[in-house]
Amino acid sequence: PEAVPAVDTPAGDLDTLRTHARDCRACPLWGPATQTVFGEGPTDARIVVVGEQPGDQEDLSGRPFVGPAGKLLQRALDELGIARDTLYLTNAVKHFRFERRGKHRLHKAPEPGHARACRQWLARELELLQPDTVVCLGATAASSVLGADFKLMQQRGQWERLSSGARAFATVHPAWVLRQPAAQQEAAYRGFVEDLRLLIDRRN
Ligand code: URA
């Protein structure tokens, strides 16, 4: 990955943090992207959901999880009776990374250096929000929150404890579900919903 200059983590509340993040230059992804897509949700949210990075529609609208992956997440939340507006939704990487192909912008997974550079924002979001529960969607989010050694496919759907005292678990990313071959997609979706069921399981 590209060299990542250190930047000071700004102090202050979430709105101040969001404002600072607009001008983040800690990695080169800001250049081609439209804007920083910062986290969104109530400041008293008990649950924080961490995705990978904004996609095409998120980059254009400036809001997380409004494209196809967001719609699948919404379907899963509806099934579980969880209202999206009670959650704080954010991403491990806050700029869209893409490759241009004609008039299309093809999503490109972020590199570990991009996630490392962006981690300061996520860390401050979690510090300010002090959630009870953190849900990681996909390997990039899991690595940023639970550490680089986390093995998503072996450890998904299991409670972990963060040093803040919050509990956390990881599951697959909804975009991964959408990328599965048609014959496997329903099973992949069911697995995703079953992991998210931890959020409403009264035995926890
Ligand atoms: N995928 C993500 O991980 N985050 C978004 O905001 C949208 C798609």
py3Dmol code that shows the C-alpha trace and the ligand (Angstrom):
import py3Dmol

protein = """\
ATOM      1  CA  PRO A   1       0.000   0.000   0.000  1.00  0.00           C
ATOM      2  CA  GLU A   2       0.879   3.646  -0.380  1.00  0.00           C
ATOM      3  CA  ALA A   3       2.769   5.418   2.384  1.00  0.00           C
ATOM      4  CA  VAL A   4       0.458   6.640   5.089  1.00  0.00           C
ATOM      5  CA  PRO A   5       1.409   9.857   6.866  1.00  0.00           C
ATOM      6  CA  ALA A   6       0.419  10.080  10.519  1.00  0.00           C
ATOM      7  CA  VAL A   7      -2.224  12.649  11.348  1.00  0.00           C
ATOM      8  CA  ASP A   8      -3.326  13.871  14.753  1.00  0.00           C
ATOM      9  CA  THR A   9      -6.537  12.334  15.917  1.00  0.00           C
ATOM     10  CA  PRO A  10      -8.815  15.261  16.536  1.00  0.00           C
ATOM     11  CA  ALA A  11     -10.583  15.523  19.877  1.00  0.00           C
ATOM     12  CA  GLY A  12     -14.154  16.677  20.351  1.00  0.00           C
ATOM     13  CA  ASP A  13     -17.612  15.380  19.714  1.00  0.00           C
ATOM     14  CA  LEU A  14     -18.915  13.368  16.784  1.00  0.00           C
ATOM     15  CA  ASP A  15     -19.927  16.391  14.715  1.00  0.00           C
ATOM     16  CA  THR A  16     -16.471  17.916  15.163  1.00  0.00           C
ATOM     17  CA  LEU A  17     -14.937  14.579  14.245  1.00  0.00           C
ATOM     18  CA  ARG A  18     -17.126  14.350  11.129  1.00  0.00           C
ATOM     19  CA  THR A  19     -16.041  17.834  10.088  1.00  0.00           C
ATOM     20  CA  HIS A  20     -12.351  16.978  10.524  1.00  0.00           C
ATOM     21  CA  ALA A  21     -12.788  13.746   8.569  1.00  0.00           C
ATOM     22  CA  ARG A  22     -13.996  15.672   5.521  1.00  0.00           C
ATOM     23  CA  ASP A  23     -10.441  16.886   4.983  1.00  0.00           C
ATOM     24  CA  CYS A  24      -8.639  13.654   5.827  1.00  0.00           C
ATOM     25  CA  ARG A  25      -5.521  13.100   3.724  1.00  0.00           C
ATOM     26  CA  ALA A  26      -4.103  10.186   5.720  1.00  0.00           C
ATOM     27  CA  CYS A  27      -4.183   7.923   2.658  1.00  0.00           C
ATOM     28  CA  PRO A  28      -4.559   8.661  -1.068  1.00  0.00           C
ATOM     29  CA  LEU A  29      -8.170   7.463  -1.405  1.00  0.00           C
ATOM     30  CA  TRP A  30      -9.568  10.963  -0.828  1.00  0.00           C
ATOM     31  CA  GLY A  31      -8.245  12.077  -4.255  1.00  0.00           C
ATOM     32  CA  PRO A  32     -10.534  10.241  -6.679  1.00  0.00           C
ATOM     33  CA  ALA A  33     -13.453   9.897  -4.222  1.00  0.00           C
ATOM     34  CA  THR A  34     -16.350  12.363  -4.148  1.00  0.00           C
ATOM     35  CA  GLN A  35     -16.406  12.812  -0.390  1.00  0.00           C
ATOM     36  CA  THR A  36     -15.712  11.265   3.000  1.00  0.00           C
ATOM     37  CA  VAL A  37     -18.583   9.011   4.001  1.00  0.00           C
ATOM     38  CA  PHE A  38     -18.646   9.290   7.770  1.00  0.00           C
ATOM     39  CA  GLY A  39     -20.732   7.258  10.226  1.00  0.00           C
ATOM     40  CA  GLU A  40     -24.419   8.006  10.687  1.00  0.00           C
ATOM     41  CA  GLY A  41     -26.874   7.409  13.511  1.00  0.00           C
ATOM     42  CA  PRO A  42     -27.956   8.554  16.954  1.00  0.00           C
ATOM     43  CA  THR A  43     -25.214   9.618  19.358  1.00  0.00           C
ATOM     44  CA  ASP A  44     -26.842   7.411  22.017  1.00  0.00           C
ATOM     45  CA  ALA A  45     -26.895   4.302  19.788  1.00  0.00           C
ATOM     46  CA  ARG A  46     -26.151   1.157  21.825  1.00  0.00           C
ATOM     47  CA  ILE A  47     -25.145  -0.797  18.705  1.00  0.00           C
ATOM     48  CA  VAL A  48     -22.500   0.261  16.179  1.00  0.00           C
ATOM     49  CA  VAL A  49     -22.333  -1.564  12.835  1.00  0.00           C
ATOM     50  CA  VAL A  50     -19.001  -1.340  11.016  1.00  0.00           C
ATOM     51  CA  GLY A  51     -18.818  -2.046   7.278  1.00  0.00           C
ATOM     52  CA  GLU A  52     -15.863  -2.087   4.904  1.00  0.00           C
ATOM     53  CA  GLN A  53     -15.977   1.083   2.862  1.00  0.00           C
ATOM     54  CA  PRO A  54     -18.544   3.160   0.974  1.00  0.00           C
ATOM     55  CA  GLY A  55     -19.586   1.933  -2.453  1.00  0.00           C
ATOM     56  CA  ASP A  56     -20.549   3.916  -5.539  1.00  0.00           C
ATOM     57  CA  GLN A  57     -23.913   5.137  -4.223  1.00  0.00           C
ATOM     58  CA  GLU A  58     -22.555   5.922  -0.766  1.00  0.00           C
ATOM     59  CA  ASP A  59     -19.730   7.937  -2.344  1.00  0.00           C
ATOM     60  CA  LEU A  60     -22.239  10.005  -4.317  1.00  0.00           C
ATOM     61  CA  SER A  61     -24.789  10.495  -1.538  1.00  0.00           C
ATOM     62  CA  GLY A  62     -22.349  10.841   1.364  1.00  0.00           C
ATOM     63  CA  ARG A  63     -24.309   8.310   3.465  1.00  0.00           C
ATOM     64  CA  PRO A  64     -23.286   4.772   4.483  1.00  0.00           C
ATOM     65  CA  PHE A  65     -25.217   1.701   3.383  1.00  0.00           C
ATOM     66  CA  VAL A  66     -27.621   3.233   0.868  1.00  0.00           C
ATOM     67  CA  GLY A  67     -26.665   1.008  -2.117  1.00  0.00           C
ATOM     68  CA  PRO A  68     -27.305  -2.705  -2.814  1.00  0.00           C
ATOM     69  CA  ALA A  69     -25.398  -3.928   0.284  1.00  0.00           C
ATOM     70  CA  GLY A  70     -27.335  -1.449   2.405  1.00  0.00           C
ATOM     71  CA  LYS A  71     -30.613  -2.734   0.990  1.00  0.00           C
ATOM     72  CA  LEU A  72     -29.688  -6.305   1.890  1.00  0.00           C
ATOM     73  CA  LEU A  73     -28.704  -5.187   5.381  1.00  0.00           C
ATOM     74  CA  GLN A  74     -32.073  -3.422   5.650  1.00  0.00           C
ATOM     75  CA  ARG A  75     -33.878  -6.612   4.638  1.00  0.00           C
ATOM     76  CA  ALA A  76     -32.055  -8.552   7.369  1.00  0.00           C
ATOM     77  CA  LEU A  77     -32.788  -5.855   9.977  1.00  0.00           C
ATOM     78  CA  ASP A  78     -36.469  -5.837   8.979  1.00  0.00           C
ATOM     79  CA  GLU A  79     -36.605  -9.590   9.414  1.00  0.00           C
ATOM     80  CA  LEU A  80     -35.154  -9.291  12.904  1.00  0.00           C
ATOM     81  CA  GLY A  81     -37.319  -6.324  13.863  1.00  0.00           C
ATOM     82  CA  ILE A  82     -34.349  -3.984  14.342  1.00  0.00           C
ATOM     83  CA  ALA A  83     -34.906  -0.367  13.277  1.00  0.00           C
ATOM     84  CA  ARG A  84     -31.999   1.026  11.256  1.00  0.00           C
ATOM     85  CA  ASP A  85     -32.380   4.424  12.878  1.00  0.00           C
ATOM     86  CA  THR A  86     -31.487   2.982  16.286  1.00  0.00           C
ATOM     87  CA  LEU A  87     -28.072   1.898  14.950  1.00  0.00           C
ATOM     88  CA  TYR A  88     -24.928   3.870  14.270  1.00  0.00           C
ATOM     89  CA  LEU A  89     -23.638   2.699  10.883  1.00  0.00           C
ATOM     90  CA  THR A  90     -20.087   3.370   9.845  1.00  0.00           C
ATOM     91  CA  ASN A  91     -17.184   1.913   7.868  1.00  0.00           C
ATOM     92  CA  ALA A  92     -13.602   0.832   8.507  1.00  0.00           C
ATOM     93  CA  VAL A  93     -12.528   2.905   5.479  1.00  0.00           C
ATOM     94  CA  LYS A  94     -14.354   6.143   4.808  1.00  0.00           C
ATOM     95  CA  HIS A  95     -13.570   6.764   1.154  1.00  0.00           C
ATOM     96  CA  PHE A  96     -14.751   4.772  -1.871  1.00  0.00           C
ATOM     97  CA  ARG A  97     -11.932   2.944  -3.638  1.00  0.00           C
ATOM     98  CA  PHE A  98     -12.599   2.145  -7.269  1.00  0.00           C
ATOM     99  CA  GLU A  99     -11.203   1.521 -10.696  1.00  0.00           C
ATOM    100  CA  ARG A 100     -12.603   3.340 -13.708  1.00  0.00           C
ATOM    101  CA  ARG A 101     -13.877   1.185 -16.592  1.00  0.00           C
ATOM    102  CA  GLY A 102     -15.397   3.430 -19.210  1.00  0.00           C
ATOM    103  CA  LYS A 103     -18.192   5.232 -17.477  1.00  0.00           C
ATOM    104  CA  HIS A 104     -18.360   2.695 -14.656  1.00  0.00           C
ATOM    105  CA  ARG A 105     -16.582   2.858 -11.337  1.00  0.00           C
ATOM    106  CA  LEU A 106     -15.768  -0.641 -10.173  1.00  0.00           C
ATOM    107  CA  HIS A 107     -15.399  -1.200  -6.438  1.00  0.00           C
ATOM    108  CA  LYS A 108     -11.884  -2.188  -5.381  1.00  0.00           C
ATOM    109  CA  ALA A 109     -11.286  -3.640  -1.926  1.00  0.00           C
ATOM    110  CA  PRO A 110      -9.229  -1.384   0.347  1.00  0.00           C
ATOM    111  CA  GLU A 111      -5.698  -2.444   1.234  1.00  0.00           C
ATOM    112  CA  PRO A 112      -4.587  -2.950   4.837  1.00  0.00           C
ATOM    113  CA  GLY A 113      -2.730   0.398   4.690  1.00  0.00           C
ATOM    114  CA  HIS A 114      -5.966   2.225   3.861  1.00  0.00           C
ATOM    115  CA  ALA A 115      -7.735   0.606   6.809  1.00  0.00           C
ATOM    116  CA  ARG A 116      -4.799   1.400   9.094  1.00  0.00           C
ATOM    117  CA  ALA A 117      -4.814   5.041   8.040  1.00  0.00           C
ATOM    118  CA  CYS A 118      -8.563   5.271   8.587  1.00  0.00           C
ATOM    119  CA  ARG A 119      -8.606   3.431  11.895  1.00  0.00           C
ATOM    120  CA  GLN A 120      -8.112   6.634  13.882  1.00  0.00           C
ATOM    121  CA  TRP A 121     -11.601   7.793  12.819  1.00  0.00           C
ATOM    122  CA  LEU A 122     -13.273   4.530  13.734  1.00  0.00           C
ATOM    123  CA  ALA A 123     -11.425   4.398  17.046  1.00  0.00           C
ATOM    124  CA  ARG A 124     -12.617   7.922  17.912  1.00  0.00           C
ATOM    125  CA  GLU A 125     -16.182   7.141  16.841  1.00  0.00           C
ATOM    126  CA  LEU A 126     -16.215   4.127  19.178  1.00  0.00           C
ATOM    127  CA  GLU A 127     -14.628   6.131  21.989  1.00  0.00           C
ATOM    128  CA  LEU A 128     -17.235   8.889  21.705  1.00  0.00           C
ATOM    129  CA  LEU A 129     -20.223   6.572  21.239  1.00  0.00           C
ATOM    130  CA  GLN A 130     -19.241   4.010  23.913  1.00  0.00           C
ATOM    131  CA  PRO A 131     -21.606   1.397  22.446  1.00  0.00           C
ATOM    132  CA  ASP A 132     -22.527  -1.828  24.263  1.00  0.00           C
ATOM    133  CA  THR A 133     -22.226  -3.810  21.054  1.00  0.00           C
ATOM    134  CA  VAL A 134     -20.137  -3.599  17.892  1.00  0.00           C
ATOM    135  CA  VAL A 135     -21.031  -5.634  14.797  1.00  0.00           C
ATOM    136  CA  CYS A 136     -18.347  -6.077  12.136  1.00  0.00           C
ATOM    137  CA  LEU A 137     -19.498  -6.775   8.592  1.00  0.00           C
ATOM    138  CA  GLY A 138     -16.751  -8.553   6.664  1.00  0.00           C
ATOM    139  CA  ALA A 139     -13.040  -9.153   7.111  1.00  0.00           C
ATOM    140  CA  THR A 140     -11.866  -5.540   6.786  1.00  0.00           C
ATOM    141  CA  ALA A 141     -14.160  -4.353   9.598  1.00  0.00           C
ATOM    142  CA  ALA A 142     -13.312  -7.402  11.711  1.00  0.00           C
ATOM    143  CA  SER A 143      -9.617  -6.779  11.283  1.00  0.00           C
ATOM    144  CA  SER A 144      -9.970  -3.076  12.227  1.00  0.00           C
ATOM    145  CA  VAL A 145     -12.047  -3.811  15.328  1.00  0.00           C
ATOM    146  CA  LEU A 146     -10.993  -7.297  16.448  1.00  0.00           C
ATOM    147  CA  GLY A 147      -7.412  -7.416  15.218  1.00  0.00           C
ATOM    148  CA  ALA A 148      -5.540  -8.607  12.161  1.00  0.00           C
ATOM    149  CA  ASP A 149      -5.483 -12.225  13.359  1.00  0.00           C
ATOM    150  CA  PHE A 150      -9.250 -12.535  13.424  1.00  0.00           C
ATOM    151  CA  LYS A 151     -10.413 -15.371  11.157  1.00  0.00           C
ATOM    152  CA  LEU A 152     -13.799 -14.347   9.878  1.00  0.00           C
ATOM    153  CA  MET A 153     -15.032 -17.660   8.542  1.00  0.00           C
ATOM    154  CA  GLN A 154     -13.945 -19.535  11.683  1.00  0.00           C
ATOM    155  CA  GLN A 155     -14.963 -16.961  14.278  1.00  0.00           C
ATOM    156  CA  ARG A 156     -18.073 -15.364  12.770  1.00  0.00           C
ATOM    157  CA  GLY A 157     -21.176 -15.257  14.923  1.00  0.00           C
ATOM    158  CA  GLN A 158     -19.300 -15.529  18.242  1.00  0.00           C
ATOM    159  CA  TRP A 159     -19.192 -12.895  20.940  1.00  0.00           C
ATOM    160  CA  GLU A 160     -15.836 -11.272  21.596  1.00  0.00           C
ATOM    161  CA  ARG A 161     -14.925  -8.670  24.211  1.00  0.00           C
ATOM    162  CA  LEU A 162     -13.230  -5.385  23.285  1.00  0.00           C
ATOM    163  CA  SER A 163     -10.832  -3.605  25.634  1.00  0.00           C
ATOM    164  CA  SER A 164     -13.481  -0.880  26.061  1.00  0.00           C
ATOM    165  CA  GLY A 165     -15.718  -3.509  27.670  1.00  0.00           C
ATOM    166  CA  ALA A 166     -18.083  -3.535  24.689  1.00  0.00           C
ATOM    167  CA  ARG A 167     -18.985  -6.886  23.208  1.00  0.00           C
ATOM    168  CA  ALA A 168     -18.516  -7.492  19.530  1.00  0.00           C
ATOM    169  CA  PHE A 169     -19.045 -10.078  16.867  1.00  0.00           C
ATOM    170  CA  ALA A 170     -18.342 -10.327  13.176  1.00  0.00           C
ATOM    171  CA  THR A 171     -20.336 -11.717  10.317  1.00  0.00           C
ATOM    172  CA  VAL A 172     -20.006 -11.704   6.550  1.00  0.00           C
ATOM    173  CA  HIS A 173     -20.464  -8.546   4.552  1.00  0.00           C
ATOM    174  CA  PRO A 174     -23.823  -8.163   2.760  1.00  0.00           C
ATOM    175  CA  ALA A 175     -21.923  -7.398  -0.472  1.00  0.00           C
ATOM    176  CA  TRP A 176     -20.270 -10.818  -0.110  1.00  0.00           C
ATOM    177  CA  VAL A 177     -23.727 -12.394   0.150  1.00  0.00           C
ATOM    178  CA  LEU A 178     -24.698 -10.603  -3.071  1.00  0.00           C
ATOM    179  CA  ARG A 179     -21.571 -11.901  -4.818  1.00  0.00           C
ATOM    180  CA  GLN A 180     -22.401 -15.569  -4.121  1.00  0.00           C
ATOM    181  CA  PRO A 181     -23.576 -17.671  -7.060  1.00  0.00           C
ATOM    182  CA  ALA A 182     -27.376 -17.693  -7.341  1.00  0.00           C
ATOM    183  CA  ALA A 183     -27.689 -21.244  -5.990  1.00  0.00           C
ATOM    184  CA  GLN A 184     -25.793 -20.344  -2.799  1.00  0.00           C
ATOM    185  CA  GLN A 185     -27.122 -16.877  -2.205  1.00  0.00           C
ATOM    186  CA  GLU A 186     -30.130 -17.771  -0.088  1.00  0.00           C
ATOM    187  CA  ALA A 187     -28.034 -19.943   2.249  1.00  0.00           C
ATOM    188  CA  ALA A 188     -25.426 -17.191   2.531  1.00  0.00           C
ATOM    189  CA  TYR A 189     -28.162 -14.692   3.364  1.00  0.00           C
ATOM    190  CA  ARG A 190     -29.685 -17.030   5.972  1.00  0.00           C
ATOM    191  CA  GLY A 191     -26.277 -17.399   7.626  1.00  0.00           C
ATOM    192  CA  PHE A 192     -25.897 -13.623   7.707  1.00  0.00           C
ATOM    193  CA  VAL A 193     -29.322 -13.219   9.359  1.00  0.00           C
ATOM    194  CA  GLU A 194     -28.575 -16.000  11.855  1.00  0.00           C
ATOM    195  CA  ASP A 195     -25.366 -14.241  12.938  1.00  0.00           C
ATOM    196  CA  LEU A 196     -27.207 -10.922  13.294  1.00  0.00           C
ATOM    197  CA  ARG A 197     -29.801 -12.691  15.426  1.00  0.00           C
ATOM    198  CA  LEU A 198     -27.246 -12.413  18.272  1.00  0.00           C
ATOM    199  CA  LEU A 199     -28.440  -8.809  18.520  1.00  0.00           C
ATOM    200  CA  ILE A 200     -31.944  -9.813  19.588  1.00  0.00           C
ATOM    201  CA  ASP A 201     -31.263 -13.136  21.305  1.00  0.00           C
ATOM    202  CA  ARG A 202     -32.483 -12.664  24.870  1.00  0.00           C
ATOM    203  CA  ARG A 203     -30.078 -15.286  26.187  1.00  0.00           C
ATOM    204  CA  ASN A 204     -27.142 -12.965  25.551  1.00  0.00           C
TER     205      ASN A 204
END
"""
ligand_1 = """\
8
URA
N -20.538 -1.476 1.921
C -19.985 -1.060 3.076
O -19.189 -1.743 3.688
N -20.314 0.117 3.535
C -21.179 0.903 2.940
O -21.423 1.993 3.448
C -21.762 0.444 1.747
C -21.416 -0.745 1.252
"""
view = py3Dmol.view(width=600, height=400)
view.addModel(protein, "pdb")
view.setStyle({"model": 0}, {"cartoon": {"style": "trace"}})
view.addModel(ligand_1, "xyz")
view.setStyle({"model": 1}, {"stick": {}})
view.zoomTo()
view.show()
